[in-house]
């Protein structure tokens, strides 16, 4: 075999090996690695809730602890399986947990669908790789003229930092990923003489744990037409979830 043919065989072998490794990393990680669903699993978060008071003139942050505990596997009205998840809340670690709602989570085989407060989100989707995107809010009515969730319309969820470490609270967690959901600013939020809007949403997940961090902000500012101060509109709020415990 001459040198030219030998080089060709080497390049072809390298390409096939590279494709094999790429395909392996493409399929070996599934949504259930990052969102394990099983009865008895729980995750506890510190919840920092940003609210606007005094008719939108002032903001304040109130902190809680929130626990999501997977209860049981059920089926919906057309026979699809889903897990029921109970949500609990308390002000401090020394307080008793208070029931705060029921959520639903389903692994469709290639997606994780999560329903909370009557809103269904596609939290994760395959393939899990950097830059892959999907319409995570596609189940939400954000297009009708009467919808209060117009700001959630057409969000692209995009993976980044897949299989990297991440610092959450005081811990460094391995094998995490980030889902960038929205980073939108309309006009200058520091200019109190004009309308402005901020929409930001990002989540992080860790393998074999689930959601470890969530930051969300929707802020809509309305200027005073008389030019004397304005206010943050009703429906504006922010939340930050930070993992503090899990099993």
C-alpha positions as CSV (number, residue, x, y, z in Angstrom):
1,X,0.0,0.0,0.0
2,X,1.5,3.4,-1.0
3,X,1.7,6.3,1.3
4,X,-1.2,8.1,-0.2
5,X,-3.6,5.2,0.3
6,X,-2.2,4.6,3.8
7,X,-3.0,8.2,4.8
8,X,-6.5,7.8,3.3
9,X,-7.2,4.7,5.3
10,X,-5.9,6.5,8.5
11,X,-8.2,9.5,7.9
12,X,-11.2,7.3,7.2
13,X,-10.6,5.2,10.3
14,X,-10.2,8.4,12.4
15,X,-13.5,9.8,11.0
16,X,-15.4,6.6,11.7
17,X,-14.0,6.5,15.3
18,X,-14.9,10.1,15.8
19,X,-18.5,9.5,14.5
20,X,-18.8,6.5,16.8
21,X,-17.7,8.5,19.8
22,X,-20.1,11.4,18.8
23,X,-23.0,9.0,18.4
24,X,-22.2,7.4,21.7
25,X,-22.3,10.8,23.6
26,X,-25.4,11.7,21.6
27,X,-27.5,8.9,22.9
28,X,-26.0,7.7,26.2
29,X,-27.5,10.5,28.3
30,X,-31.3,10.7,28.5
31,X,-33.7,13.0,30.3
32,X,-34.3,10.5,33.1
33,X,-30.6,10.9,34.1
34,X,-31.2,14.6,34.9
35,X,-34.8,14.3,36.1
36,X,-35.1,11.0,38.0
37,X,-38.7,10.2,38.8
38,X,-39.4,7.6,41.6
39,X,-41.7,7.3,44.5
40,X,-40.3,8.7,47.7
41,X,-37.7,11.0,46.1
42,X,-37.6,14.5,47.5
43,X,-35.7,17.8,46.9
44,X,-35.6,20.8,49.3
45,X,-34.9,24.3,48.1
46,X,-34.3,27.7,49.6
47,X,-36.9,29.9,47.8
48,X,-36.2,33.6,47.6
49,X,-39.4,35.2,46.4
50,X,-39.2,38.8,45.0
51,X,-42.5,40.7,45.2
52,X,-43.5,44.3,44.6
53,X,-45.5,46.1,47.3
54,X,-46.9,49.6,47.9
55,X,-48.7,49.5,44.6
56,X,-45.5,48.6,42.7
57,X,-43.4,51.3,44.2
58,X,-41.1,49.0,46.2
59,X,-39.7,45.5,46.0
60,X,-38.9,43.1,48.8
61,X,-37.6,39.5,49.0
62,X,-39.2,36.9,51.3
63,X,-37.4,33.6,51.9
64,X,-38.9,30.2,52.5
65,X,-38.0,26.5,52.2
66,X,-39.9,24.4,49.7
67,X,-39.9,20.6,49.3
68,X,-41.0,18.6,46.3
69,X,-41.8,15.0,47.2
70,X,-42.7,12.4,44.5
71,X,-45.7,10.5,45.8
72,X,-46.8,7.8,43.3
73,X,-47.2,6.8,39.7
74,X,-50.7,7.4,38.2
75,X,-52.3,7.5,34.8
76,X,-54.2,10.4,33.2
77,X,-57.6,10.2,31.6
78,X,-56.2,8.7,28.4
79,X,-53.9,6.2,30.1
80,X,-50.6,8.0,30.0
81,X,-48.4,7.5,33.1
82,X,-47.3,10.4,35.3
83,X,-45.9,11.0,38.7
84,X,-47.8,13.0,41.3
85,X,-45.6,15.3,43.3
86,X,-46.6,17.0,46.5
87,X,-45.2,20.5,47.3
88,X,-44.6,21.7,50.8
89,X,-43.5,25.0,52.3
90,X,-42.2,26.4,55.5
91,X,-40.6,29.6,56.7
92,X,-37.6,28.1,58.6
93,X,-36.0,24.7,59.0
94,X,-37.4,24.4,62.5
95,X,-41.0,24.8,61.3
96,X,-43.3,21.9,60.2
97,X,-44.0,21.4,56.5
98,X,-47.3,22.9,55.3
99,X,-48.9,21.4,52.1
100,X,-48.7,23.9,49.3
101,X,-49.9,22.2,46.2
102,X,-49.7,19.2,43.9
103,X,-47.6,19.0,40.7
104,X,-47.3,16.4,37.9
105,X,-44.3,15.1,36.1
106,X,-44.2,12.8,33.1
107,X,-41.3,11.2,31.2
108,X,-42.5,10.7,27.7
109,X,-39.3,8.8,26.7
110,X,-37.7,11.9,25.1
111,X,-39.1,14.8,27.2
112,X,-39.9,15.7,30.7
113,X,-43.3,17.4,31.0
114,X,-43.9,19.2,34.3
115,X,-47.2,20.8,35.4
116,X,-47.4,23.2,38.3
117,X,-50.2,25.7,39.1
118,X,-52.0,24.5,36.0
119,X,-49.1,25.4,33.7
120,X,-47.4,22.6,31.7
121,X,-43.7,23.0,30.7
122,X,-41.4,20.8,28.7
123,X,-38.5,21.0,31.1
124,X,-36.0,18.8,29.4
125,X,-35.8,17.3,25.9
126,X,-33.5,15.0,23.9
127,X,-30.9,14.9,22.6
128,X,-29.1,16.4,25.6
129,X,-26.2,18.3,24.0
130,X,-25.0,21.9,24.0
131,X,-27.1,24.3,21.8
132,X,-30.0,21.9,21.3
133,X,-33.2,23.9,21.7
134,X,-37.0,23.3,21.9
135,X,-40.2,25.2,22.6
136,X,-40.5,24.7,26.3
137,X,-43.7,26.7,26.8
138,X,-45.6,25.3,23.9
139,X,-48.4,24.0,26.1
140,X,-49.0,27.4,27.7
141,X,-51.7,29.7,26.3
142,X,-49.6,32.8,25.7
143,X,-51.1,33.9,22.4
144,X,-54.8,34.8,23.2
145,X,-55.5,38.5,23.7
146,X,-56.8,37.8,27.2
147,X,-53.8,35.8,28.3
148,X,-51.8,37.2,31.3
149,X,-48.8,35.1,30.1
150,X,-48.1,36.7,26.7
151,X,-44.5,37.3,27.9
152,X,-44.1,33.5,27.9
153,X,-44.8,33.2,24.2
154,X,-42.4,31.3,21.9
155,X,-39.5,30.8,24.4
156,X,-36.6,28.7,23.1
157,X,-35.1,26.5,25.8
158,X,-31.4,25.9,25.0
159,X,-28.8,23.6,26.6
160,X,-25.4,24.9,27.7
161,X,-22.6,23.6,29.9
162,X,-23.7,20.0,29.6
163,X,-21.9,17.6,31.8
164,X,-19.9,20.3,33.6
165,X,-19.6,21.1,37.3
166,X,-21.6,23.9,38.9
167,X,-21.5,25.8,42.2
168,X,-25.0,25.9,43.8
169,X,-25.2,27.4,47.2
170,X,-22.2,26.1,49.1
171,X,-21.8,23.0,47.1
172,X,-20.0,22.1,43.9
173,X,-22.0,19.6,41.9
174,X,-20.7,17.4,39.1
175,X,-22.4,16.4,35.8
176,X,-24.8,19.3,35.6
177,X,-26.4,21.2,32.7
178,X,-28.0,24.5,32.2
179,X,-31.3,25.3,30.4
180,X,-31.3,28.9,29.2
181,X,-35.0,29.7,28.8
182,X,-35.2,33.5,28.4
183,X,-33.0,36.6,28.6
184,X,-35.0,39.5,27.3
185,X,-34.9,43.3,28.1
186,X,-37.2,45.7,26.4
187,X,-36.1,49.4,26.8
188,X,-33.9,50.6,29.7
189,X,-35.1,49.4,33.1
190,X,-33.2,52.2,34.8
191,X,-35.1,54.9,32.9
192,X,-38.2,55.6,34.9
193,X,-39.7,57.8,32.2
194,X,-40.4,55.0,29.7
195,X,-42.0,51.6,29.7
196,X,-39.6,48.7,30.2
197,X,-39.9,44.9,30.6
198,X,-37.5,42.3,31.8
199,X,-38.0,38.5,31.3
200,X,-35.3,36.2,32.5
201,X,-35.4,32.4,33.2
202,X,-32.7,29.8,33.7
203,X,-32.6,26.4,35.3
204,X,-29.8,24.0,36.2
205,X,-30.0,20.2,36.6
206,X,-27.6,17.6,38.1
207,X,-27.4,14.0,37.0
208,X,-29.2,11.7,39.4
209,X,-30.6,14.6,41.4
210,X,-32.9,16.8,39.2
211,X,-33.4,20.5,39.4
212,X,-30.8,22.2,41.5
213,X,-31.2,25.8,40.7
214,X,-33.9,28.1,39.1
215,X,-33.9,31.8,38.6
216,X,-37.0,33.5,37.1
217,X,-37.9,37.2,36.8
218,X,-40.8,38.9,35.0
219,X,-40.8,42.7,35.6
220,X,-43.0,45.2,33.7
221,X,-42.6,48.8,34.5
222,X,-45.2,51.5,33.7
223,X,-44.2,55.1,33.7
224,X,-46.6,57.8,35.1
225,X,-48.1,59.7,32.1
226,X,-47.8,62.9,34.2
227,X,-44.1,62.3,34.5
228,X,-43.9,61.9,38.3
229,X,-42.7,58.4,39.1
230,X,-44.1,55.1,37.8
231,X,-44.8,51.7,39.1
232,X,-44.1,48.0,38.6
233,X,-47.2,46.4,37.1
234,X,-49.2,43.8,38.8
235,X,-48.2,40.3,37.9
236,X,-44.5,41.1,38.1
237,X,-42.4,38.8,40.3
238,X,-39.2,36.8,40.7
239,X,-38.2,33.5,42.3
240,X,-34.9,31.9,42.9
241,X,-34.7,28.2,43.9
242,X,-31.4,26.9,45.4
243,X,-30.9,23.3,46.3
244,X,-30.3,22.6,50.0
245,X,-31.2,18.9,50.5
246,X,-32.2,15.8,48.6
247,X,-32.3,12.0,48.8
